[in-house]
Structure formats: structure tokens, C-alpha cells
Amino acid sequence: MSESYYATYAVEALGPMKARFADIDKRDGFEISLGMYKANLGPVTRDVFLQYAQRFEGEVLELAESEGEKTK
């Protein structure tokens, strides 16, 4: 049985979004990268969240309620 690691991040104008990762290092890289993005480039948007989740092989579990869909 494999473990899963989760990250929840407040996305600009949407609220919290959540992603699941199979590897803790990928989850940590995802969180660090979003933090660096926010500090250097501005607010994290839905598209940025999805792009970074894909880059770090994460599965998006929940989109903000206004989206009402699941994305991998």
C-alpha cells in the first residue's frame, strides 16, 4: 500500500485547491515552487496551480467550488 501526500494552497480569487502526490519530495517541491512563484512573480492563479501540479506529477483533487470539476 503506497502513501499519498497532500498539499492545499490558497489560489487567487478562487480559494483553496488541493493536490495529491505519490512522493513526499514532489509534494515539497510543489509547495516550495508555489511559494517562490508567489514571492517573485505575484499571486498564484488556478492555471499556475494546475501547471505546477502537473510538473510535480500531482493529481488535483479539488478545485474551488466555483469550478465544480476534477482535473488530473
Backbone hydrogen bonds in HBPLUS format (Angstrom, degrees):
<---DONOR---> <-ACCEPTOR-->    atom                        ^
c    i                          cat <-CA-CA->   ^        H-A-AA   ^      H-
h    n   atom  resd res      DA  || num        DHA   H-A  angle D-A-AA Bond
n    s   type  num  typ     dist DA aas  dist angle  dist       angle   num
A0005-TYR N   A0021-PHE O   2.80 MM  16  5.06 159.2  1.84 152.9 158.9     1
A0021-PHE N   A0005-TYR O   2.69 MM  16  5.06 151.8  1.77 150.7 160.3     2
A0007-ALA N   A0019-ALA O   2.96 MM  12  5.41 153.2  2.03 155.0 160.8     3
A0019-ALA N   A0007-ALA O   2.89 MM  12  5.41 154.4  1.96 154.0 162.5     4
A0009-TYR N   A0017-MET O   2.88 MM   8  5.49 158.4  1.93 156.1 163.0     5
A0017-MET N   A0009-TYR O   2.89 MM   8  5.49 149.3  1.99 142.6 150.7     6
A0011-VAL N   A0015-GLY O   2.75 MM   4  5.06 168.6  1.77 129.0 129.1     7
A0014-LEU N   A0011-VAL O   3.12 MM   3  5.55 164.3  2.15 128.3 131.8     8
A0015-GLY N   A0011-VAL O   2.96 MM   4  5.06 176.2  1.97 149.0 148.4     9
A0012-GLU N   A0044-VAL O   2.79 MM  32  5.72 160.4  1.83 168.7 170.3    10
A0018-LYS N   A0062-GLU O   3.35 MM  44  5.35 160.9  2.39 137.7 142.3    11
A0061-LEU N   A0018-LYS O   2.84 MM  43  5.55 155.0  1.90 135.4 143.8    12
A0020-ARG N   A0059-GLU O   2.80 MM  39  5.16 157.0  1.85 140.5 146.3    13
A0059-GLU N   A0020-ARG O   2.84 MM  39  5.16 158.8  1.88 147.2 154.3    14
A0027-ARG N   A0023-ASP O   3.14 MM   4  6.48 156.7  2.20 149.9 156.7    15
A0028-ASP N   A0024-ILE O   2.88 MM   4  6.11 161.3  1.92 148.6 153.7    16
A0029-GLY N   A0025-ASP O   2.88 MM   4  6.03 157.0  1.93 142.7 149.4    17
A0030-PHE N   A0026-LYS O   2.92 MM   4  6.05 153.4  1.99 144.7 151.6    18
A0031-GLU N   A0027-ARG O   3.00 MM   4  6.31 164.8  2.02 153.9 156.6    19
A0032-ILE N   A0028-ASP O   2.90 MM   4  6.06 166.9  1.92 154.5 158.4    20
A0033-SER N   A0029-GLY O   2.87 MM   4  5.89 161.0  1.91 144.7 150.7    21
A0034-LEU N   A0030-PHE O   2.98 MM   4  6.21 158.8  2.02 151.0 156.3    22
A0035-GLY N   A0031-GLU O   3.04 MM   4  6.22 157.6  2.09 145.9 152.2    23
A0036-MET N   A0032-ILE O   2.91 MM   4  6.20 155.4  1.97 151.3 158.2    24
A0037-TYR N   A0033-SER O   2.85 MM   4  6.02 155.3  1.91 147.1 154.5    25
A0038-LYS N   A0034-LEU O   2.92 MM   4  6.12 167.7  1.94 151.4 154.0    26
A0039-ALA N   A0035-GLY O   3.02 MM   4  6.20 159.4  2.07 145.1 150.7    27
A0040-ASN N   A0036-MET O   2.97 MM   4  6.02 150.0  2.06 147.7 154.9    28
A0041-LEU N   A0037-TYR O   2.65 MM   4  5.30 161.1  1.68 154.9 160.0    29
A0049-PHE N   A0045-THR O   2.96 MM   4  6.23 165.5  1.98 155.5 159.3    30
A0050-LEU N   A0046-ARG O   2.94 MM   4  6.21 165.9  1.96 155.8 159.2    31
A0051-GLN N   A0047-ASP O   2.91 MM   4  6.05 157.7  1.96 145.4 152.0    32
A0052-TYR N   A0048-VAL O   2.94 MM   4  6.13 166.4  1.95 157.2 159.9    33
A0053-ALA N   A0049-PHE O   2.90 MM   4  6.04 155.9  1.95 150.0 157.5    34
A0054-GLN N   A0050-LEU O   3.03 MM   4  6.18 159.2  2.07 146.4 151.3    35
A0055-ARG N   A0051-GLN O   2.96 MM   4  6.18 158.8  2.01 145.3 151.8    36
A0056-PHE N   A0052-TYR O   3.01 MM   4  6.17 149.8  2.11 147.2 153.3    37
A0058-GLY N   A0053-ALA O   2.66 MM   5  4.77 169.8  1.67 156.5 152.9    38
A0057-GLU N   A0054-GLN O   3.05 MM   3  4.95 163.1  2.08 110.2 110.7    39
A0067-GLU N   A0064-ALA O   2.79 MM   3  5.60 158.7  1.83 129.3 135.7    40
